[in-house]
């Protein structure tokens, strides 16, 4: 079956696009939906995605992206890949383009753990709504080490990922309660702000660099 995912909002990740599509189309059988899109019963994951060859095939009419383009533009693969050796990068990409239920080597297994929280910026959400768009999750907010919004310089909000298998994936509009991310530091406010901005910029710099798969 073909899945006509809408072209995402700026910096919207794949998991958010899937969640928004499911909500818009009033999907009730999420097991059938995600199995048709991913080719297996994919779990909610804010970092990476798997069996992207199948996702590219199912969305070729609406998105028109290759599996590699989806990995680089709609997941956190570019960020993780910057910290991998070339052999590990190839194994990780191979793991994302296809699907296997087999246990992965330890170095790959560490990279594919699903994050336990999902983060967003209230100011970004307000800008989405002011522009006539539905507020969506942003890929840059899910980067490890990014605790403040790179665009607004404010603390991100986070909520736990508590999505049961084959249940609806959450959209940003589904969030009822979230807490502000904070660091327990003793330095001055000025130094604290400079520190978190540096961490954020470091993560973003590595994320934005296009990573060659070869």
N, C-alpha and C positions, 0 to 999 in steps of 0.2 A: 504494500500500500504506500501511497505517497502522502507525506505529512507536509502541509503548507504552513510551515512556521513563518510568522511575520518577521520581516527584517528587523533586527533588534535596534533598540535605542542606543545612543552613543555609549560605548563601553559596557553594554549589557552582555553578560556571559550566557553560555548555552543553557545552563540549568535554569536561568531566569526566563529565557525565551520559551523553554519547554513548559515551565510552570504557568506562564502567561497564556500560552496556547491552550493548555488544559483547562484553565479557568474560563477563557473566552468561549471555548467549544463545549463547555459543560460536560467534560469527560467524567464518567462515573466509574468506568472499569480501567483503573490505572495500570493494572497488570497487563491487560491487552494492549493498552496504548504504548507504554514504554517498551514492551516486548516487540511491538511492530516497528517502533522508531529505532531502537538500539539493537534489535535482534536478540535480546535476552532481557531478563528482568532487572534492568538497571536500577541501582539505588541512588538516592539523592546525594549529590557530591558537589560542593562548592569549589573544588579545586580542579580536578581532572575529570575526564570522561573517556569512555572506552567503546570499542567497536565502531570507531568513527568512519570506517569504510562503509558500514551499513547506514550510518546517519547521513553521510554525504549522498548515498544513493537514494534514500528516502526523501531527502529535502532538495534534490537537484533542481526541481522546478522552481521552488520558492527562493532558496538561498543561492544555489548555483556555486557552492564552494566545494573544493576538494577536501578530502579528509585531513590533509596536512594544513590547509587553510583554516579549517575549523579548530584544529589543535592550537594553532598559533594565535588566532584572532578571537576565539571564544572560550578558551580555557586558560589555566595558569601554566601550561606547558612551557612557554618561553622563559618564565621565571625559574622554574625548577631546573630546566635544561642548562641554564647558565652556571649552575653549581655542579654539573655532572661531567665526568670524563666523557670523551667521545663514545667509547663502547657502552657506557651506562646510558648515555643519551639515546643511543640507537635502540637499546633494549626497552627503555621507557616509551619511546615513540612507537615501537612495534607493539608494545602492550596496549597502547591507546588505540591504535588503528584496527586491531583485531580484538578478539575476546577469548579468554581461556579461564576455566575455573581452577586450573592447576595452581598450586602454591608457587609464588614467585621467589626468586633469590632474595636474600636478606637486604641487599642494597636497594633493590627495586621495591621491595615490600615497604620499606621506610617511607618512600616517596608517595605511595598510593594510599596512605591512610586518609580516611575521610575526616575533614576538619569537624570539630565539635561545636563551633559557633559560626554564626553568619552575621556580617556587619553591614551597616549602612550609615549614610550621612543625612541628617534631617534637612540640611540646606540643599543638598542635591535633589532630594525628593521634592522639596518645595519648588525648585527650579523646573523639574520635570512637569509638575502640575501647572506651573505658570506658563509653560510653553505649550500647553494643551495635550501633553502626553500623560500616560499613566506612569506613576512613579515605579521605577524598577531597581533591582539590585545592580550594583556596579562591580565590574571585575577588579578594579584597582583596590577596592575596599576589602577584598578577600585575600590580598597578598600577605603572607607571613611577615610580621614586623610592622605592618602599616596599622597604626592605631588612631591616626588623625586623617582627616580628609585632605588629600593633596591639593584640592582646589580651594577649599574654604579655611583650612587650618584649624578646624574644630575637632574635638574628640568625636570619634565614631561611636555609634550605639551598637550593641550586640545583643543577640538572643540565642539561646541554645538550639542546636539542630536536633529536633526530636520528631523525625519523620519515620513512621512505621513502614515496613516493606509494602509496596503496592498501594500506598495511600497517596493522596494528592500532594504534589510538591508545593511549598509555600511561595506565594508572591509577596512583594513588599506590602501590599495593601492588606494582607492577612495578619500582619504583625499587630498584636494587641498590647504587648508589653516588652520593653527592652531596657537595658541598663547602659549607662555611659562607660566606655572603656577608660580606665585610668591606670597610671603607673604609680607605684609607691616609691617615690624618690624624695631625698632630703635636700637636694640642691635648690637654688633659687628658682622662681617661676621663669625668669628669663632663660636660665640655663636649661631648665626642663623643656621649654618650648623649642629651643635651638636643638636639643637632643632629639626630640621626637620628630622634628622636621628633617633632621639629618638621616634618621633611620628610614623615614618615609621616602625621601629622595633617593636613598641608596637602593631600596627595594624597587622603586619605579624605574630607576636607571637600568637595572638588570632586566626588568620585565619588558621594557620597551625595545630593547635591542633584538632585532630579528635573529633567530638562531637557525643556522644551517643544519639540516638533519644529517648531512653526510659527514 
